[in-house]
Amino acid sequence: MSLPLSGLTVVSLEQAVAAPFATRQLADLGARVIKIERPDGGDFARGYDATVKGLSSYFVWLNRGKESLTLDMKNPAASEILARLLDKADVFVQNLAPGAADRLGTSPAVLRSTYPRMIVTSVSGYGASGPSASKKAYDLLVQSETGLLSITGTEEIPSRVGISVADIAAGMYAYSGILTALFARERTGEGASIDVSLFDALGEWMSQPAYYTEYGGKSPRRSGPHHASIAPYGPFDTATGPVMIAIQNAREWERFCSDVIRQPALAADPRFQTNSARVDHREALHAVIAGVFAALTRDDVLSRLDVAQIASARMNSVAEFVAHPQLSSRRRWRDVPSPAGPIRALRPPVDIDGVEPAMGAIPALGAHTAAILSELGFVNEQIRTWRAEGAI
């Protein structure tokens, strides 16, 4: 069975996380993704670290299955090369600095007038309009602007989420937007302009705290690893290490009291009878649970929780996640080629019946430049000249 996006060509002026995350999903499903990089170092995510056999963990994660074309977009030769590329493209993706698309002639209005079937996707920090449109944006800054930092961390110290959550949100909305536009094009023949910002994407994810604040009159409190508005929900120490527990409803609370901490009368205690009451008396509730768990091993507690059908988890390190038996038993790991040799990668999380994701090689900088330019009709002599001039 051919991959679902086989035959589609994506051209991407991308770097860092958000746009590369979107286009990697397309590459995994069979799209041809041509990634345009600066000749003098390429996507700056290549230099974030060197922990994966000398390669950047960010770049390895975000760029498998793509073709790397080096091109200095400020060089006069770039416009002709880009025009020939775009003649072949179904999708164009860019996450340039504010104003750069207008200077390069790659604004959605310009491209859609020339290529009416093209899906033109722009990923930015704050969107194409509004008072923040010209601001540079990075993940931590957007976490801060959307209020995520204000509800994350301990009561004393706000904390950033430990992964690039704003970038990932924007990348996934860009990906789903592209798929939606491609589906619509099949019926109408028309392309589309897609505008996705980190701020709007993470703003959607902040909707529940926003509703809670707008209609409840106060923001959720920072509560460390514990849930701000559900209790008990978070880590609790045992004699041999912490466990995570999550109580979702009255039935689970009653079973937790009777079968796990074995104090059935506690379920009817007015301080703990409802979730709101438990949140209001969180300190006293945690003291009761800690007193019971302190005399039990982690395995004992987990066994009781399983019998009672209470959701629970171990508080794993990243290394423990990598070694998780759920991943190995379900064969989630694949080897991906790279300039440094095979690298283990997790297969995409969506399994489609009969489809094996491409999970192609991680490209060296400019590895496909000569082949792509030859395919576009440029002769070897011209390619050599551009390379000598630093244009490619």
Wavefront OBJ file of the C-alpha trace (Angstrom):
o trace
v 0.000 0.000 0.000
v 1.403 3.411 -0.936
v 1.689 5.994 1.787
v -1.292 8.358 2.109
v 0.622 11.493 1.055
v 2.739 9.914 -1.689
v 2.976 12.220 -4.706
v 2.650 15.440 -2.694
v 5.549 17.892 -2.702
v 6.143 20.220 0.236
v 8.649 23.084 0.088
v 9.537 24.529 3.466
v 11.486 27.609 4.525
v 11.764 26.430 8.100
v 13.926 26.278 11.155
v 13.774 25.501 14.878
v 10.707 23.507 16.007
v 7.159 24.510 15.026
v 7.245 24.343 11.208
v 9.732 21.423 11.078
v 7.459 19.469 13.428
v 4.519 19.983 11.051
v 6.450 18.996 7.927
v 8.002 15.939 9.567
v 4.500 14.541 10.073
v 3.888 15.033 6.351
v 7.176 13.317 5.467
v 6.352 10.333 7.682
v 3.153 9.855 5.660
v 4.962 9.870 2.335
v 5.080 13.514 1.230
v 8.271 14.713 -0.395
v 9.537 17.514 1.867
v 12.227 19.813 0.469
v 13.737 21.768 3.334
v 15.479 25.027 2.390
v 18.423 25.813 4.665
v 21.034 28.552 4.857
v 24.375 27.472 3.315
v 26.297 28.842 6.327
v 25.131 26.357 8.962
v 21.579 25.557 7.960
v 18.637 25.326 10.333
v 19.966 26.712 13.601
v 18.409 23.744 15.420
v 21.342 21.761 13.992
v 23.492 23.561 16.581
v 21.295 23.314 19.665
v 23.322 20.394 21.034
v 25.455 17.486 19.827
v 24.153 14.662 22.003
v 22.943 12.185 19.358
v 26.173 10.761 17.968
v 27.340 14.325 17.378
v 23.993 15.483 15.961
v 21.439 17.768 17.600
v 18.650 15.977 19.463
v 16.223 18.651 18.224
v 17.238 18.275 14.579
v 17.141 14.471 14.722
v 13.643 14.592 16.211
v 12.198 17.066 13.707
v 13.772 16.416 10.317
v 13.801 12.779 9.321
v 12.659 11.953 5.806
v 13.383 15.414 4.374
v 15.627 16.581 1.540
v 18.038 19.389 2.457
v 18.546 22.122 -0.143
v 20.967 24.901 0.785
v 19.984 28.308 -0.568
v 20.911 31.847 0.424
v 17.534 33.559 0.122
v 19.239 36.969 -0.117
v 21.233 35.958 -3.187
v 19.819 37.078 -6.569
v 19.829 33.445 -7.733
v 17.366 32.455 -5.001
v 14.281 33.902 -6.685
v 14.700 31.791 -9.842
v 15.457 28.629 -7.890
v 12.529 29.185 -5.540
v 10.166 29.889 -8.439
v 11.023 26.575 -10.085
v 10.628 24.789 -6.758
v 7.227 26.323 -6.157
v 6.056 25.322 -9.636
v 6.287 21.728 -8.364
v 4.895 22.306 -4.859
v 1.521 21.373 -3.430
v 2.318 22.897 -0.050
v 4.599 25.746 0.974
v 5.475 26.219 4.658
v 7.404 29.093 6.219
v 8.184 30.222 9.758
v 10.278 33.273 9.009
v 10.978 36.282 11.205
v 8.265 38.985 11.145
v 8.308 40.853 7.814
v 10.669 38.413 6.066
v 7.992 36.836 3.849
v 7.053 40.223 2.417
v 10.698 41.004 1.667
v 11.227 37.634 -0.028
v 7.998 37.738 -2.029
v 6.614 34.642 -0.258
v 3.631 36.264 1.449
v 0.413 34.214 1.206
v -1.250 36.869 -0.984
v 1.573 36.829 -3.529
v 1.919 33.051 -3.651
v -1.811 32.335 -3.832
v -2.224 34.736 -6.733
v 0.489 32.877 -8.646
v -0.307 29.339 -7.467
v -4.067 29.090 -6.815
v -3.906 25.365 -5.941
v -1.096 25.781 -3.429
v -1.555 25.362 0.338
v 0.467 28.287 1.743
v 1.154 27.844 5.454
v 2.663 30.554 7.630
v 3.748 29.764 11.194
v 4.532 32.786 13.354
v 4.812 33.828 16.948
v 1.715 35.996 17.271
v -0.057 35.911 13.906
v -0.132 38.253 10.923
v -1.983 41.108 12.662
v -2.457 42.714 16.050
v -0.113 44.699 18.292
v 2.278 41.758 18.787
v 2.550 40.730 15.125
v 6.065 42.161 14.733
v 7.463 40.636 17.935
v 9.889 37.754 17.829
v 8.589 34.761 19.742
v 10.235 31.730 21.295
v 8.605 28.916 23.205
v 9.339 30.166 26.726
v 8.174 33.673 25.856
v 4.866 32.376 24.512
v 4.402 30.166 27.571
v 4.789 33.341 29.581
v 2.504 35.530 27.435
v -0.340 32.994 27.446
v -0.281 32.655 31.231
v 0.978 29.078 31.226
v 3.905 29.949 33.514
v 1.506 31.554 35.985
v -0.206 28.224 36.627
v 2.824 25.915 36.297
v 5.325 25.250 39.058
v 5.162 25.441 42.816
v 3.273 28.032 44.821
v 6.541 29.938 45.267
v 8.177 29.511 41.850
v 6.573 29.596 38.379
v 8.126 27.119 35.939
v 8.226 26.554 32.205
v 6.873 23.307 30.828
v 9.918 21.124 30.199
v 9.302 20.587 26.472
v 8.647 23.070 23.643
v 4.912 22.972 24.169
v 4.038 26.191 22.274
v 6.062 25.080 19.247
v 4.570 21.592 19.338
v 1.026 22.969 19.583
v 1.588 25.284 16.613
v 3.229 22.516 14.599
v 0.353 20.126 15.151
v -2.271 22.743 14.230
v -0.273 23.586 11.102
v -0.160 19.882 10.215
v -3.887 19.355 10.751
v -4.652 22.588 8.885
v -2.601 21.436 5.895
v -4.390 18.072 5.827
v -7.760 19.825 6.026
v -6.846 22.175 3.179
v -5.616 19.273 1.033
v -8.900 17.450 1.637
v -10.864 20.565 0.645
v -8.713 20.986 -2.492
v -9.698 17.523 -3.642
v -13.311 18.737 -3.774
v -12.884 22.336 -4.905
v -9.577 22.449 -6.776
v -8.635 25.512 -4.737
v -5.663 25.901 -2.442
v -5.694 27.878 0.797
v -3.731 30.214 3.018
v -3.156 28.917 6.538
v -2.017 31.162 9.374
v -0.948 29.495 12.631
v 0.707 31.242 15.554
v 2.369 29.856 18.650
v 0.320 32.279 20.735
v -3.044 31.169 19.311
v -2.139 27.483 19.435
v -1.070 27.541 23.069
v -3.968 29.892 23.806
v -6.340 27.108 22.744
v -4.620 24.775 25.189
v -5.086 27.413 27.910
v -8.869 27.485 27.436
v -9.794 25.549 30.579
v -7.747 27.802 32.903
v -9.164 30.793 31.008
v -12.763 29.657 31.592
v -11.954 28.866 35.210
v -10.520 32.355 35.708
v -13.096 34.295 33.670
v -16.122 32.737 35.337
v -14.688 31.666 38.677
v -13.143 34.995 39.567
v -9.665 33.641 40.330
v -6.847 31.905 38.501
v -5.900 28.281 39.220
v -3.213 28.099 41.876
v 0.226 26.757 41.076
v 0.258 23.409 42.810
v 3.496 21.775 41.704
v 2.921 18.243 40.433
v -0.572 18.117 41.965
v -3.665 19.015 39.962
v -4.850 22.549 40.661
v -8.567 21.711 40.807
v -8.829 17.949 41.457
v -7.770 16.078 44.616
v -6.215 13.688 45.264
v -4.409 13.925 41.954
v -0.605 13.846 41.958
v 2.450 12.173 43.519
v 2.492 10.612 46.977
v 5.517 9.087 48.686
v 5.606 5.454 49.762
v 8.294 3.653 51.724
v 10.148 2.837 48.468
v 9.345 5.725 46.125
v 6.543 7.943 44.853
v 3.385 6.914 43.024
v 1.001 9.082 41.027
v -2.707 8.721 41.683
v -5.739 10.347 40.072
v -9.259 10.319 41.541
v -11.867 11.419 39.004
v -15.273 10.859 40.602
v -17.200 9.962 43.771
v -17.165 6.211 43.098
v -13.389 6.186 42.775
v -13.027 8.265 45.936
v -15.139 5.760 47.894
v -13.127 2.810 46.561
v -9.889 4.621 47.324
v -10.965 5.100 50.939
v -12.231 1.555 51.432
v -9.787 -0.510 49.354
v -6.562 1.505 49.171
v -6.096 3.459 52.392
v -8.669 1.207 54.137
v -10.476 3.988 55.968
v -13.996 3.730 54.512
v -15.437 6.308 56.918
v -13.184 8.967 55.400
v -15.330 9.013 52.249
v -18.159 10.661 54.180
v -15.968 13.127 56.090
v -17.403 16.591 55.252
v -13.874 17.878 54.553
v -13.371 15.298 51.812
v -16.844 14.274 50.620
v -16.734 16.265 47.352
v -13.886 17.153 45.056
v -14.261 20.859 45.849
v -14.070 20.081 49.561
v -10.981 17.931 49.043
v -9.282 20.744 47.112
v -10.145 23.201 49.904
v -8.703 20.789 52.516
v -5.861 19.480 50.375
v -3.226 19.738 53.119
v -5.232 17.626 55.572
v -6.118 15.127 52.834
v -2.485 14.710 51.810
v -1.488 14.159 55.435
v -3.952 11.261 55.767
v -2.765 9.605 52.555
v 0.921 10.131 53.400
v 0.409 8.515 56.806
v -0.919 5.339 55.201
v 1.487 5.162 52.266
v 4.561 5.684 54.455
v 4.172 2.159 55.816
v 3.746 0.541 52.390
v 6.077 -0.133 49.475
v 5.403 1.393 46.110
v 4.486 -2.009 44.687
v 2.030 -2.588 47.532
v 0.311 0.728 46.869
v 0.207 0.176 43.125
v -1.282 -3.281 43.668
v -4.030 -1.870 45.875
v -4.740 0.864 43.349
v -4.988 -1.646 40.515
v -7.379 -3.873 42.462
v -9.517 -0.839 43.269
v -9.372 0.283 39.611
v -7.855 3.625 40.560
v -5.700 5.255 37.886
v -2.044 5.313 38.886
v 1.464 5.583 37.493
v 5.094 5.431 38.438
v 6.899 8.770 38.365
v 9.456 7.783 35.752
v 12.633 9.513 34.716
v 13.259 10.108 31.007
v 15.616 7.122 31.001
v 12.869 4.956 32.502
v 10.471 6.168 29.817
v 12.964 5.221 27.085
v 13.229 1.739 28.602
v 9.461 1.439 29.169
v 8.174 -2.083 28.415
v 5.057 -0.604 26.793
v 7.238 0.803 24.008
v 9.264 -2.350 23.424
v 6.308 -4.739 23.654
v 4.380 -2.719 21.053
v 7.465 -2.353 18.818
v 7.363 1.446 18.829
v 11.078 1.830 18.056
v 12.533 2.016 14.553
v 16.071 2.665 13.284
v 16.393 5.817 11.166
v 19.443 6.433 8.928
v 21.509 9.545 9.619
v 24.925 10.985 8.723
v 26.134 9.544 12.037
v 24.699 6.065 11.475
v 21.419 4.455 12.575
v 19.478 6.303 15.289
v 16.581 4.882 17.261
v 13.337 6.818 16.821
v 9.808 6.369 18.062
v 7.351 5.698 15.260
v 4.523 8.246 14.889
v 1.788 7.851 17.510
v -1.073 7.400 15.012
v -1.280 3.868 13.632
v -3.212 3.627 10.357
v -4.206 0.158 9.264
v -1.967 -1.021 6.430
v 0.335 2.020 6.570
v 3.954 1.795 7.670
v 5.283 5.356 8.146
v 8.258 6.277 5.995
v 10.577 7.466 8.799
v 13.269 8.366 6.290
v 16.852 9.475 6.789
v 17.938 12.569 8.671
v 19.620 14.756 6.029
v 23.098 16.202 6.152
v 23.174 19.907 5.402
v 22.709 20.429 1.660
v 22.839 16.708 0.916
v 20.216 16.990 -1.841
v 21.102 20.402 -3.286
v 22.801 19.295 -6.499
v 20.218 16.605 -7.254
v 17.268 18.953 -6.711
v 18.777 21.733 -8.825
v 19.535 19.274 -11.626
v 15.939 18.036 -11.427
v 14.775 21.658 -11.784
v 16.747 21.978 -15.025
v 19.851 23.827 -13.877
v 23.086 22.639 -15.502
v 26.141 21.461 -13.568
v 28.220 24.489 -14.537
v 25.632 26.864 -13.081
v 25.393 24.759 -9.927
v 29.167 24.852 -9.494
v 29.176 28.631 -9.947
v 26.471 29.164 -7.371
v 28.286 26.912 -4.937
v 31.509 28.874 -5.408
v 29.614 32.121 -4.809
v 27.997 30.792 -1.634
v 24.499 31.037 -3.122
v 23.829 27.360 -2.383
l 1 2 3 4 5 6 7 8 9 10 11 12 13 14 15 16 17 18 19 20 21 22 23 24 25 26 27 28 29 30 31 32 33 34 35 36 37 38 39 40 41 42 43 44 45 46 47 48 49 50 51 52 53 54 55 56 57 58 59 60 61 62 63 64 65 66 67 68 69 70 71 72 73 74 75 76 77 78 79 80 81 82 83 84 85 86 87 88 89 90 91 92 93 94 95 96 97 98 99 100 101 102 103 104 105 106 107 108 109 110 111 112 113 114 115 116 117 118 119 120 121 122 123 124 125 126 127 128 129 130 131 132 133 134 135 136 137 138 139 140 141 142 143 144 145 146 147 148 149 150 151 152 153 154 155 156 157 158 159 160 161 162 163 164 165 166 167 168 169 170 171 172 173 174 175 176 177 178 179 180 181 182 183 184 185 186 187 188 189 190 191 192 193 194 195 196 197 198 199 200 201 202 203 204 205 206 207 208 209 210 211 212 213 214 215 216 217 218 219 220 221 222 223 224 225 226 227 228 229 230 231 232 233 234 235 236 237 238 239 240 241 242 243 244 245 246 247 248 249 250 251 252 253 254 255 256 257 258 259 260 261 262 263 264 265 266 267 268 269 270 271 272 273 274 275 276 277 278 279 280 281 282 283 284 285 286 287 288 289 290 291 292 293 294 295 296 297 298 299 300 301 302 303 304 305 306 307 308 309 310 311 312 313 314 315 316 317 318 319 320 321 322 323 324 325 326 327 328 329 330 331 332 333 334 335 336 337 338 339 340 341 342 343 344 345 346 347 348 349 350 351 352 353 354 355 356 357 358 359 360 361 362 363 364 365 366 367 368 369 370 371 372 373 374 375 376 377 378 379 380 381 382 383 384 385 386 387 388 389 390 391 392
